[in-house]
Amino acid sequence: GKTTDDAPRLEILRGLAAAFAGQRDLGTPKGWEEVASSLSASRNAEVRSLSQTLSVMFGSRAATEKMRKTLADSGAPSVDRIAALDALVRAKDAQAVPVLQGLLEDEALRGPAIRGLAMFDDSKTPAAVLKVYKNLPLIERRDALNTLASRPAYANALFAAVDSKQIPTGDITADLVR
């Protein structure tokens, strides 16, 4: 918060983001609001993005809502939407799940959305993934299968899809069965 030079800011923000990865609702550090406000005015997009990501990790409702809006905004730059998706998935923001499910039709964000859905237990996810499965490129099919194998309820939908031939048995590999 004491510098306006983006080079050291980036170094510190990257370190904080790496240190707190996978954690959520850490509690907001004293003085963070003022620092985040200053960072959000930076000309550097990565500084702005990392400060928003950290604010989400710290449990900021305003930052989380802003990230949800960015993710849902099809007119926003893809890099910003991917950063928002990543931050919301890391924070395990359940309110982002319907947006993630909607992104299964968006070629630019579909892969990260499929992988992100594995982090949430939502009854609508298997049907949403299975709906797009046949139109997915090979690598995204693998992501879809991994997501469907990530939870018992999802796996039941996967078994039913294989039984009904919605998913070819040849797509199911031994590691996926395990």
Backbone hydrogen bonds, N-H to C=O, Kabsch-Sander energy under -0.5 kcal/mol:
donor,donor_aa,acceptor,acceptor_aa,energy
6,D,4,T,-0.6
9,R,5,D,-1.4
10,L,6,D,-2.8
11,E,7,A,-1.9
12,I,8,P,-2.4
13,L,9,R,-3.1
14,R,10,L,-3.0
15,G,11,E,-1.9
16,L,12,I,-2.7
17,A,13,L,-2.8
18,A,14,R,-2.3
19,A,15,G,-2.5
20,F,16,L,-2.3
21,A,18,A,-0.7
23,Q,20,F,-2.3
26,L,57,M,-2.0
32,W,29,P,-2.2
35,V,31,G,-1.8
36,A,32,W,-3.7
37,S,33,E,-2.1
38,S,34,E,-1.9
39,L,35,V,-2.7
40,S,36,A,-2.3
41,A,37,S,-0.5
41,A,38,S,-1.0
42,S,39,L,-1.7
45,A,43,R,-0.6
48,R,44,N,-2.0
49,S,45,A,-2.7
50,L,46,E,-2.9
51,S,47,V,-2.2
52,Q,48,R,-1.9
53,T,49,S,-2.6
54,L,50,L,-2.6
55,S,51,S,-2.1
56,V,52,Q,-2.2
57,M,53,T,-2.3
58,F,54,L,-2.2
59,G,56,V,-1.7
60,S,55,S,-2.7
64,T,60,S,-2.2
65,E,61,R,-2.7
66,K,62,A,-2.3
67,M,63,A,-2.3
68,R,64,T,-2.3
69,K,65,E,-2.2
70,T,66,K,-2.4
71,L,67,M,-2.7
72,A,68,R,-2.1
73,D,69,K,-1.1
73,D,70,T,-0.5
74,S,72,A,-1.0
76,A,73,D,-1.6
80,D,77,P,-0.6
81,R,77,P,-2.1
82,I,78,S,-2.9
83,A,79,V,-1.9
84,A,80,D,-2.2
85,L,81,R,-2.7
86,D,82,I,-2.6
87,A,83,A,-2.4
88,L,84,A,-2.7
89,V,85,L,-2.5
90,R,86,D,-2.6
91,A,87,A,-2.0
92,K,89,V,-1.3
93,D,88,L,-2.6
94,A,92,K,-1.1
96,A,93,D,-1.9
97,V,94,A,-1.3
100,L,96,A,-2.6
101,Q,97,V,-2.8
102,G,98,P,-1.9
103,L,99,V,-1.5
104,L,101,Q,-1.2
105,E,102,G,-1.1
106,D,103,L,-1.8
107,E,105,E,-0.7
109,L,106,D,-0.8
110,R,106,D,-1.9
113,A,109,L,-2.3
114,I,110,R,-2.9
115,R,111,G,-2.3
116,G,112,P,-2.5
117,L,113,A,-2.2
118,A,114,I,-0.7
118,A,115,R,-0.8
119,M,116,G,-1.9
120,F,117,L,-1.5
122,D,120,F,-0.9
125,T,122,D,-1.5
128,A,124,K,-2.0
129,V,125,T,-2.7
130,L,126,P,-2.8
131,K,127,A,-1.9
132,V,128,A,-0.9
132,V,129,V,-0.6
133,Y,129,V,-1.1
134,K,130,L,-0.5
135,N,132,V,-1.5
136,L,133,Y,-1.8
141,R,137,P,-2.1
142,R,138,L,-2.0
143,D,139,I,-1.8
144,A,140,E,-2.6
145,L,141,R,-2.7
146,N,142,R,-2.4
147,T,143,D,-2.5
148,L,144,A,-2.6
149,A,145,L,-1.4
150,S,147,T,-1.3
155,A,151,R,-2.8
156,N,152,P,-2.0
157,A,153,A,-1.4
158,L,154,Y,-2.1
159,F,155,A,-2.9
160,A,156,N,-2.2
161,A,157,A,-2.2
162,V,158,L,-2.1
163,D,159,F,-2.7
164,S,160,A,-2.2
165,K,162,V,-1.3
166,Q,161,A,-2.2
167,I,161,A,-1.6
171,D,168,P,-1.9
172,I,169,T,-1.5
173,T,171,D,-0.7
177,V,173,T,-2.0
178,R,174,A,-2.3
